[in-house]
Amino acid sequence: MATSRLPPATLTLKQFLRRQQVLLLYRRILQAIRQVPNDSDRKYLKDWAREEFKRNKSATEEDTIRMMITQGNIQLKELEKTLALAKS
């Protein structure tokens, strides 16, 4: 029986791709938050985003992760819509 030469903590391709999706979502959320004009609102949103991602960091179930990514994208779109309305 051949053993894998990869370390035990190595991600599968699917896990790696999901991780990239999560990191991209996090970066996009932070970029949107930077556009919030009020300093206290910006800090609140940044802290909220950081805590949400930290709280769900240990999630391993594929369906759960996919659902959280979908919810995060919906919340990002809502934030972007709100910022667009505030600018107009």
C-alpha positions as YAML, in Angstrom:
chain: A
units: angstrom
residues:
- id: 1
  name: MET
  ca: [0.00, 0.00, 0.00]
- id: 2
  name: ALA
  ca: [1.43, 3.36, -1.02]
- id: 3
  name: THR
  ca: [1.37, 6.11, 1.55]
- id: 4
  name: SER
  ca: [0.88, 9.75, 0.72]
- id: 5
  name: ARG
  ca: [3.91, 11.99, 0.89]
- id: 6
  name: LEU
  ca: [1.73, 14.97, 1.76]
- id: 7
  name: PRO
  ca: [1.62, 16.18, 5.34]
- id: 8
  name: PRO
  ca: [-1.61, 15.24, 7.17]
- id: 9
  name: ALA
  ca: [-2.80, 18.88, 7.31]
- id: 10
  name: THR
  ca: [-2.75, 19.33, 3.54]
- id: 11
  name: LEU
  ca: [-6.03, 20.53, 2.03]
- id: 12
  name: THR
  ca: [-7.83, 18.65, -0.69]
- id: 13
  name: LEU
  ca: [-8.45, 20.51, -3.95]
- id: 14
  name: LYS
  ca: [-12.10, 21.09, -3.00]
- id: 15
  name: GLN
  ca: [-11.08, 22.45, 0.43]
- id: 16
  name: PHE
  ca: [-8.45, 24.68, -1.16]
- id: 17
  name: LEU
  ca: [-10.98, 26.13, -3.61]
- id: 18
  name: ARG
  ca: [-13.55, 26.74, -0.84]
- id: 19
  name: ARG
  ca: [-10.85, 28.44, 1.22]
- id: 20
  name: GLN
  ca: [-10.08, 30.74, -1.71]
- id: 21
  name: GLN
  ca: [-13.80, 31.59, -2.02]
- id: 22
  name: VAL
  ca: [-13.99, 32.43, 1.68]
- id: 23
  name: LEU
  ca: [-10.87, 34.61, 1.56]
- id: 24
  name: LEU
  ca: [-12.15, 36.44, -1.52]
- id: 25
  name: LEU
  ca: [-15.50, 37.05, 0.18]
- id: 26
  name: TYR
  ca: [-13.74, 38.38, 3.29]
- id: 27
  name: ARG
  ca: [-11.60, 40.75, 1.23]
- id: 28
  name: ARG
  ca: [-14.62, 41.99, -0.73]
- id: 29
  name: ILE
  ca: [-16.56, 42.62, 2.47]
- id: 30
  name: LEU
  ca: [-13.66, 44.59, 3.96]
- id: 31
  name: GLN
  ca: [-13.32, 46.62, 0.76]
- id: 32
  name: ALA
  ca: [-17.02, 47.48, 0.87]
- id: 33
  name: ILE
  ca: [-16.78, 48.41, 4.55]
- id: 34
  name: ARG
  ca: [-13.98, 50.87, 3.75]
- id: 35
  name: GLN
  ca: [-16.53, 52.89, 1.76]
- id: 36
  name: VAL
  ca: [-18.78, 53.44, 4.81]
- id: 37
  name: PRO
  ca: [-18.55, 57.17, 5.57]
- id: 38
  name: ASN
  ca: [-19.15, 57.08, 9.33]
- id: 39
  name: ASP
  ca: [-16.11, 56.01, 11.40]
- id: 40
  name: SER
  ca: [-18.09, 54.31, 14.17]
- id: 41
  name: ASP
  ca: [-20.27, 52.42, 11.65]
- id: 42
  name: ARG
  ca: [-17.16, 51.36, 9.75]
- id: 43
  name: LYS
  ca: [-15.52, 50.06, 12.93]
- id: 44
  name: TYR
  ca: [-18.70, 48.24, 13.97]
- id: 45
  name: LEU
  ca: [-19.03, 46.54, 10.58]
- id: 46
  name: LYS
  ca: [-15.36, 45.61, 10.46]
- id: 47
  name: ASP
  ca: [-15.54, 44.07, 13.95]
- id: 48
  name: TRP
  ca: [-18.75, 42.26, 13.02]
- id: 49
  name: ALA
  ca: [-17.21, 40.78, 9.86]
- id: 50
  name: ARG
  ca: [-14.06, 39.71, 11.69]
- id: 51
  name: GLU
  ca: [-16.06, 38.02, 14.46]
- id: 52
  name: GLU
  ca: [-18.36, 36.21, 12.01]
- id: 53
  name: PHE
  ca: [-15.43, 34.77, 10.09]
- id: 54
  name: LYS
  ca: [-13.60, 33.82, 13.30]
- id: 55
  name: ARG
  ca: [-16.71, 32.19, 14.74]
- id: 56
  name: ASN
  ca: [-17.15, 30.00, 11.67]
- id: 57
  name: LYS
  ca: [-13.47, 29.26, 11.14]
- id: 58
  name: SER
  ca: [-13.74, 25.68, 12.37]
- id: 59
  name: ALA
  ca: [-16.62, 24.69, 10.08]
- id: 60
  name: THR
  ca: [-15.73, 21.61, 8.03]
- id: 61
  name: GLU
  ca: [-19.02, 20.38, 6.55]
- id: 62
  name: GLU
  ca: [-19.11, 21.17, 2.82]
- id: 63
  name: ASP
  ca: [-22.82, 22.06, 2.68]
- id: 64
  name: THR
  ca: [-22.53, 24.33, 5.71]
- id: 65
  name: ILE
  ca: [-19.57, 26.19, 4.25]
- id: 66
  name: ARG
  ca: [-21.33, 26.61, 0.92]
- id: 67
  name: MET
  ca: [-24.43, 27.97, 2.69]
- id: 68
  name: MET
  ca: [-22.34, 30.44, 4.71]
- id: 69
  name: ILE
  ca: [-20.58, 31.65, 1.54]
- id: 70
  name: THR
  ca: [-23.97, 32.20, -0.10]
- id: 71
  name: GLN
  ca: [-25.27, 34.11, 2.92]
- id: 72
  name: GLY
  ca: [-22.08, 36.19, 3.02]
- id: 73
  name: ASN
  ca: [-22.49, 37.11, -0.65]
- id: 74
  name: ILE
  ca: [-26.11, 38.13, -0.04]
- id: 75
  name: GLN
  ca: [-25.07, 40.33, 2.89]
- id: 76
  name: LEU
  ca: [-22.27, 41.85, 0.80]
- id: 77
  name: LYS
  ca: [-24.73, 42.73, -1.97]
- id: 78
  name: GLU
  ca: [-27.06, 44.33, 0.58]
- id: 79
  name: LEU
  ca: [-24.18, 46.40, 1.97]
- id: 80
  name: GLU
  ca: [-23.16, 47.47, -1.54]
- id: 81
  name: LYS
  ca: [-26.77, 48.46, -2.35]
- id: 82
  name: THR
  ca: [-27.03, 50.48, 0.86]
- id: 83
  name: LEU
  ca: [-23.73, 52.26, 0.11]
- id: 84
  name: ALA
  ca: [-24.87, 53.03, -3.45]
- id: 85
  name: LEU
  ca: [-28.13, 54.50, -2.16]
- id: 86
  name: ALA
  ca: [-26.29, 56.57, 0.42]
- id: 87
  name: LYS
  ca: [-24.03, 58.06, -2.28]
- id: 88
  name: SER
  ca: [-26.91, 59.02, -4.58]
...
